[in-house]
Amino acid sequence: MTPTFRALGVRNYRLYFSGQLLSNTGTWMQRVAQDWLVLQLTGGSGVALGITTGLQFLPYLFFSLWGGTLADKVSRRRLLIMTQSAMGLLAIVLGAVTLTGDVTVGLVYAFAFSLGVVSSIDNPSRQAFVSEMVTLSDLPNAVALNSASFNLGRLVGPAVAGLLIALIGTGWVFVLNGLSFGVTISALLAMRTAELVPRVTREGAVRLSQGLHYVRHRRDLLLILALVGFVGTIGFNFQLTLALMAQKQFGLGAAAFGLLSTSLAIGSLCGSLLAARRIVVPLKLVVVSAIAFAGMEILVGMSPTYALMLVTLPLVGGLALTFSNSAQSYLQLRAEPWVRGRVMGLYTLVFMGGTPLGAPLIGWTADHFGPRYGLIGGGVGTLLTVGVCVAIYLRSARVSDEKRDAQHAIA
C-alpha cells in the first residue's frame, strides 16, 4: 500500500471509505438539486437560496456540541447507523413530495432544517469514529482520505446532478441520494467490532462542560477553532455563490452550475491526496493556507468570464481543502482521546454553525451588488478575520511567555 492510501490497508476503514464515497456522491447530487429547485421555485432569488442554506446549517448551532458529547458517551458506530438511516429517509420523502408536484419553498426549508438536525448529530461522531478504525500514526492519512472521499463525491455528484436534473428532474435526484445511504449503513454493519481501536475514557459521567473546559485552556486549539469558524462562515460560501454566478452572472443553466462545482472539487480532491502524504501538521500550515485561500477567492470572484472562473476554481478548492484538512487533523492529533468527540463537536459547531449567519448575508450581497461580490466579500472578510485572530493569539502567547519569565525570575 502506497503512503497516500496506507489507511485503506485496514479492513474496517476500507469498508467505511467505500460506503462514504458513494454516499458523499449522492449528498452532493442532492445539494445541487436542492439549490436548483429553490431557484426554480423563487425565480432565482439569492436570498431564498441563502435562507435554505442557512436553515440546513442552523441546527449545528444548537446540536453539534451535544452530538460531540454523544460521540464520547455511546457507540459511535451504532449512532452513525441511526443518523445515516434518518438522512436517507428524509431524502427519499423530499424526492417523493417533489415528484408529486406538491413541493413548495416552505417544504424545502423544512426538509433542509430537518436534515441539518440529523447531520449536526452525525458529523462529530463520523469524524471521531476515524480514530477507532486506525492507529494514531495512520490518523492523518485517514482524515485526508476522508476528505478525498468527500471531494471525489463533490467532483462526480454535481456533474451527474446537472445532467439528471435536465433529464429526469430534481425529485429523482433526491430519491437516488436517499438510496445511497444504504451502502454506508451496510458498510457499518459489516465491520468487525473486535478490530476497532479501544476507546480511551475517563471515570465518571461524560459532560459537555468537560470538553469546553479542556479547550478553554488550550490556546492553540482555540486559535484553530476561531479560524475555522470565521473561514467557514464568511469564506466557504460556494454552495450559494456558484449557483448565483452560473445563473445570474453568466446566464447559464444547471449543467454549467454543476461544472463549476466539479471544477472546485478537482482542486479539493488534489489537495486531499497531497494531504494524505503529510505526516506532520504544524499550526503554521493552517494559518498560511487560510490566508492563501482568501486571496485566491477574491481573484476568482473577479473573473470576467465563465471559462476563466472554471479553470481557476481548482486553485481555490485545493487551498480550501488544505486549510480544512490541516485544521481537522491538528485537532484530532492534539486533542486527548477521552475528549476527542467533544472537540470535534466544537469543530462542527464553528465550521458549520456559522453558515446560517453568513449565507443570508452573502445572498443579500449578491442580490444587491452582483453575484461576484459574494465571492469577493467572502475573501476580504476572511483575510481581515484571520489577521485579527492571529494577532490576538500572538499577543496572548507573548503575555504568557512574559508571565512565565517573571515567575522564573522570582523563583
N, C-alpha and C positions, 0 to 999 in steps of 0.2 A: 504494500500500500504506500503510495507516494505521500510525502509530508502534507500536501494540500488536502488529502482525503483520509488521513490516518484514523479519524474517529469513526469512519464507516466500517472499520475492521471490527467494531463492537456490534454484535448481533442486535441487541435491543435498540441501540441508536440507529442502526441501519433501517430497522423497521419503522422507527419514528420518523426518520428523514424521508423515507419513501411516502408515508402517509401524508406528511405535511406538504410535500411537493405538490401532490395532486390537489389537496385541499386549498393550498395557497393560490393555485391557478384558478380554482373556482371562486375563491373570495375576491380576487381581482376582477374576474368577469362580472361579479355582482356589483362591485363598486362602480365600474364603468357604466353598467346598465342602469344602476340606481341614479347616477348623476344625469345620464341622458334622459331618463324618464322624467325627472324633475324639470329639466329644461324644456321638454316637450309639453308638460302639463302647465307650465307657467309662462310659456312664450319666451324663454331664455333669460329668466331672472337670476342675476348673480346673488342677490340677497336670499332668495329661496334656496338656492344651491348651498349658500353658506349656512343657512339655518339647518338644512338637512345634515350637513357635515357636522355642525355643532351639536345637534341632538344625538348623533351617533357617538360622539365622544364625551358628551356631558356626563354620562354615568361614571366615567373614570374619575371625576372629581369626588364622587360620593362613595364608590365601592372598591376602588383599587387598593386602598390600604387594608380593607377587610379581606379582599382577595389575597393579598400578601400574607396576612395573618393566618388565613385558612391554609395557605400553601405550607406554612410551618407547623400546622396543627394536625391536618388529616393527610391521608394518602393522596399524593399529587396525581398519581395515575388514575385513581378512581374519580377524583374530581374532574380531571380532563375528559374522561369518558362522558360524564354528565353534561359538562358545558359544551362539548363538541356536538352531542346529540341535540341539545337545545338550539344551537345555532343552525344546524341542518334543518330542523323542523321549521324555524322561523323563515328561512329562505324559501322552503317549499310552499308555505302558506302565502307568502308575499307573491310568489310566482302564480299561484292559483288565483288570487284576487286580481292580479294584473291580466291574466288570460281571460277571465270572465268579463273584463271591461269595467269592473266596479272600483278600480283603483282611483284614489284622489291624492292630492298633495298631503292632506292631513293624514291619510293612512300611511303614506310613505314616511312621514315624520314619525308616526307611532312605531312602525317597524324598525326604523333607524335607531330610535331610542331603546327599544327592547333588545335589539342586537348589541347595542353598546353596554347594556346592563350585564348581559352574559359575558361579553368579551372582557369587561373590566375584572370579572372574577377569574376568567380563563387565563388571561395574559401573565400575571405573576407566577402562577403555577407552571405554565408552559415554559417560561424562562428558567425558573428554579429547578424544574424537573431534569434539565440537561445535566446538572451536576450529579444526579443519581444514576445516569446511564454511562458516564465516562469517568475516568480518573481525573484528578486535578491537573495533571500535566497535559491532558488532551482537551481540557475545558475550553481554552481559547479557540482551538481548532473547531470544536463542536459548535460554539457560539457563532463563529464565522460561517460554518456550513449551514447553520440555521438561516443566517442572513442570505446565503446563496440560494437556498430553497425558496425563501420569501421572494427574492428578486427574480429568480427564474420564473416563478409564478407570475410576478408582475410583468415579466418580459413576454410571456406567452398569453396570459389572461386577457389583457386589454386588446391585443390584436385579434384574438379569437372572438372576444365580446363584440368588437366593432363589426366583424363580419356577420356574427349570429344575429345581432340587433337588426342589421339590414335585411337578413334573410328570413328570420322567424320571429323577431320582436323581443322585447326585454323580458317578458314573462317566462319564456323557456330558459333564458339565461339564469334567472333566479332558481328555477327548478333544478337545473343541472348543477348549480353550486350546492344546493341542499343535498343532492345525492352524493356529491364528492366527499362529504363528511363521513360517509360510511366507510371509506377506505382508511381514514385516520382512526376511527373507532376500532376497526378490525386490527390495525397495527398495534394499538394499545392493548387490546385483549390478547394478542398473540405473544406479548413479551414474556420472558422468563423472569419472574419476580425474584427468584433466588440469585440472579446475576446482577441485580440492581445494587449500586453502591449504598451501604448502610448510611442512613441519615444521622447527622450529629445533632443531638438535642440537649437541652438543659432541664434539670429537675424543676418541677412546678408548672403552673399554668402558663400557656403561651399567650402573651398580651401584646397588643399593638403598641402600648406605651414603651415597652422594652425596645422595640425597633426604633422608635422616634428618639429615645434617649441615646441609643447607640450611635445613630447618625449625627446627632447634635454635637457629639464630642469628636467627630472625625472631619477635620477641616477639608481634607482632600475630597471626601465623598460629598460634602456639602457643595463644593465648587462644581463637581461633575453634575450633580442634580440640578443646580441652578442653570448651568449651561444647557443641559438637556431641556429644561423647562422653557427657557426663552427661545432656543432654536426651534423646538417643536411647536411652540405657539405662534411664532412670527415667521420663521423661515420655511418650515415644512408645510407649505400650502398648495402642493401640486395637484392634489385631488380636485381642488377648486379652480385654480388658475389655468391649468392646461385645458380644461373643458371650455372655459371662457375664451381663452386665446384661440382655440380651434374654431369656435362658433362665431364669436363676435369680432375678434381682431382680424382673422383671416377669412371668415365667411365660409368655412368648410364643415364637413359632416362628421358622423360618428367614427367612420373609418380613420379619418385624419386625426381625430382626438385619440383613438387607440394607438396610432403610430407614435404620437408624442409621448404617451405613457410608456410605450415599448422602448423608445429611444432613451428615456430616462432610466429605464430598468436595465438596459445594456450596460451603462456605466456602473450602476449599482451592483450588477452581477460580477463584473470585472473587479470592482473594488472588494467585494466579499471574497472572491477567490484569492486575491492578493493578501487579504487579511487572514485567510486560513493558514498561510505560511508563517504568519507572525507569531513569535513565541512570547516576546516581551511587549507589554502595552504601557508605555510611560504616560504620565499626566500631560506632558508637553504635546504629545500627538493629538490628544483630544482638543486642546486649545487651538493649535495651529490648523487642524482640519476644520474647525468651526469657522475660523476667520477666512480661510480659503474658500469654503463653501459659500459664505455670504457674498464675497466679492464676485464669484462666478455666477451666482443667482442674479445679481444686478446686471451683469453683462448679458446674460440670456434674456432678461426682461427687455433689454434694449434692442434685441434682434429685429431688424427691419423686415425680414421675410420669414415665411414658414419654413423654407428649406434650410436657412441658416440656423433657426431655432432647433430644427430636427437634428442637425449634426453637432450642435454644441451641448445639447441636453445630457449626453453621456458623461461629460465632464462634471456637471452638477450632480448627476447620480452617483458617480464614483466618490466625490468628495462628501456627499451626504451620507453615503454608506460608511466611509472611513470614520466619520465623526460618530455616528450612532453605534457602530460596531465596537469602536475603541472605548466609547463611554460604557457600554453594557459589559464588555469584557473586563474593564477596570473594576467595575462594581462587583462583578461575580468573583473575581480573583481576590479582591481586597477585603470583601465583607466576610465576617466569620460565618461558618456553615450553619450554626444554630439560628442565625437571624437573616439568612440569605433571602428567604421568601418575603420577609417584610421589607428588606432593602429593595428587592425587585418590585414590590408593591409601590414603594415610593417612586421608583424609576417610571413605572407605568403611569402613576398619577401625574407626574410633571411632564412626561413625554406626550401622553395622550390627553390629559385633562385640560391642557391649555388650549386645545383646538376649539372648544366651544366659545372661547373668548376671542381667539384670533380669526377663525373662519368668517364670522359675520362682518368683522372689521375689514378683512381682505375683500370680501364680497362687496361691501359698501364702497370701498376704494375703487374697485374695478368698475362698478356701475357709474360712479361719478367722474372718474378721471381716465377711465380706459383700462382694459384688462392687463396691459403690460405693467401698469403701476402697482398691481397686486404683487408681482414678482419683484419689482424694483424696491417697493416699500418694505417687503419682507427682508430683502438683503440688507438694506440700510439699517432697519431696526435690529437685525441680528448683529451686525457689526457694533452698533452702539451698546447693546446689552452685554455682549461678550466682553467688550472693553471695560465696562463697569464692574462686571463680576470678577475679572482677573485683577483689576486694581484693588478691589476690596480684599481678595484673597492674599495678594502680596502684602498689603498693609497689615492684615491680620497676622501673617507669618512673621513680618518684621517686628511687630509688637510682642509676639510670643517669644521670639528669639531674644529681644531686649530684656524681657522679664526673667527668662531663664538665665541670661548672663548676670543679671543683677542678683539673683538668688545664689548663684555660684560665687559671686564676689563676696556676699555677706557670709556664706559658709566658710 
